[in-house]
Amino acid sequence: MVRLGLPHMNKRRIEENIFKGLMIFSTFIILSCLLLILGTIIIKGLPAMNLAMITQTPKGGYYLGKEGGILNAIIGSLYLAGGATFLAILISLPVVLYLNVYTKKGSRLVFFTRFSFDVLWGVPSIVYGAFGFTIMLFLGLRASLLGGIIAVSFLIFPIMSRAMDEVIRMIPEELLDASYALGATRLETAFKIVTRQALPGILTAVLIAFGRGIGDAASVIFTAGFTDHIPYSLFRPAATLPLAIFFQLGTPIPEVQERAYASAFILTAIILIVSVVSRILTKRFTKHVVK
Amino acid sequence: MEFKTHISVKNLSVFYGKEPALKNITVDIPDKKITAIIGPSGCGKTTLLKSFNRLVDSIDGIKVSGEVLVDGENIFDPEVEATHIRKKMGLLSQRPYPLPMSIYDNVAYGPRIHGMKDKKKLGEMVEHYLKESSLWSEVKDRLHTPASKLSIGQQQRLCLARGLAVEPEIILGDEPTSALDPKSSQRIEARFLELKKEYTIVVVTHILRQAKRLADYVIFLYLGELIEHGPAERIFENPKEEMTKEYIKGTIS
């Protein structure tokens, strides 16, 4: 048997260990970030948490430390993110189905559409806010729930489309061929095969977009406005959690600042609950997915 | 042996971009027989097969010239709907691709898109075609479970049932047993020998012994060219072309 040079082997082993160590370190940083963020909002927010926070709207002097809660912002955010997610699905799903089922692989249109997803993804949310605001002026809308929904749907539609596109692209060509071979049209194949097969991925895309939408402050600051009341009309201003956090954190009063952390905790909890519930619900619908 | 023609290929050429995949193929495929397309990998066998149901349409940069007549109708005529052509043919691919739905819905998919609404009749069709592909006894108690849970051999028989359920005249097989174990392959082959009484079957294979077991008629392709075609016994016993001789002997593969 030929003996390999030992020094060389050692060097490679050390190299392996150093890089493995670095990778573990990076993983650790990511995990600790998550834990630190959760820890901060829990430790700082929990003392201010009470039932009134989630069951009442702000009473007079709430931002000075008096009674009340942020139910207005909770409901407002849910309406707003829900509406924007719905609008974004209406745009995203047709776009990605078109790109993946109807167009030829190498076409320019496909390339530029995907490129525009990337560009739109990178546009800062304040720009969507400003853009939404000009559209509202054009339509004669004032700061309102509807205005916010439109601005946020602009913000999250590229995120949703891109995430959907990634999963739908992974569907094997042969599966589509199997459907075509049975005489199905492209439309039938898109809605009966592609959406079913990609359902888990489509759902993830919707959730990511919802999470981004409910958590964004800059796009709603001009478009949705703010109010102490629970929104009852699409054409009235609506409060949102990110702005509630912003206003509370901006006061000089420590108790109100604590409430900001409690609000952040509520926002995070909403995202968590929505993800978990929809994961459980879709487990039932995804059993048919072909691996 | 006299054959009645079912599919008639006339001067068919297919190009992938500038690369020719099939060069000026002219051949008649006999009715209610098993025709095997043989030849080495990458010689255009699958392209020829996929030309028959126009699945080549969806390949990027493809160019087709010539004619393929099915029941006297040129399927590449721009007036002809691809879905109409495809309804006449069932396809079995190299690996089974069950649709992301239940066993029942897989078989019912074809009839449903072609407008079958009667639930009772649909149920009867599903049972009938699952029996035709000898899968019924294995799945009759779990028709509404996901098709993806079946073994790969069962999946291929499900794909056969699914294809038969659109009531085609022709069955196309693109190396339909290449992903299957010997037992499952045998079952598919046995079904083919039974089904040829009612259907025209065209099978691509690179397994010579399979071609010998199944084929009534053989088409030998080499690098996109039709080298030789004829009744199976004649091709295997007494090939005319040097290339065919060598391929059958195993000198080239």
Boltz contact constraints between the chains, C-beta under 6 A:
constraints:
  - contact:
      token1: [A, 104]
      token2: [B, 60]
      max_distance: 6.0
  - contact:
      token1: [A, 105]
      token2: [B, 60]
      max_distance: 6.0
  - contact:
      token1: [A, 106]
      token2: [B, 60]
      max_distance: 6.0
  - contact:
      token1: [A, 174]
      token2: [B, 93]
      max_distance: 6.0
  - contact:
      token1: [A, 174]
      token2: [B, 97]
      max_distance: 6.0
  - contact:
      token1: [A, 175]
      token2: [B, 97]
      max_distance: 6.0
  - contact:
      token1: [A, 177]
      token2: [B, 55]
      max_distance: 6.0
  - contact:
      token1: [A, 178]
      token2: [B, 97]
      max_distance: 6.0
  - contact:
      token1: [A, 181]
      token2: [B, 86]
      max_distance: 6.0
  - contact:
      token1: [A, 181]
      token2: [B, 91]
      max_distance: 6.0
  - contact:
      token1: [A, 182]
      token2: [B, 110]
      max_distance: 6.0
  - contact:
      token1: [A, 182]
      token2: [B, 166]
      max_distance: 6.0
  - contact:
      token1: [A, 183]
      token2: [B, 83]
      max_distance: 6.0
  - contact:
      token1: [A, 183]
      token2: [B, 86]
      max_distance: 6.0
  - contact:
      token1: [A, 183]
      token2: [B, 87]
      max_distance: 6.0
  - contact:
      token1: [A, 183]
      token2: [B, 166]
      max_distance: 6.0
  - contact:
      token1: [A, 184]
      token2: [B, 113]
      max_distance: 6.0
  - contact:
      token1: [A, 185]
      token2: [B, 83]
      max_distance: 6.0
  - contact:
      token1: [A, 188]
      token2: [B, 113]
      max_distance: 6.0
  - contact:
      token1: [A, 193]
      token2: [B, 99]
      max_distance: 6.0
  - contact:
      token1: [A, 196]
      token2: [B, 100]
      max_distance: 6.0
  - contact:
      token1: [A, 197]
      token2: [B, 100]
      max_distance: 6.0
  - contact:
      token1: [A, 287]
      token2: [B, 146]
      max_distance: 6.0
  - contact:
      token1: [A, 288]
      token2: [B, 100]
      max_distance: 6.0
  - contact:
      token1: [A, 288]
      token2: [B, 101]
      max_distance: 6.0
  - contact:
      token1: [A, 288]
      token2: [B, 146]
      max_distance: 6.0
  - contact:
      token1: [A, 289]
      token2: [B, 100]
      max_distance: 6.0
  - contact:
      token1: [A, 290]
      token2: [B, 98]
      max_distance: 6.0
  - contact:
      token1: [A, 290]
      token2: [B, 100]
      max_distance: 6.0
  - contact:
      token1: [A, 290]
      token2: [B, 148]
      max_distance: 6.0
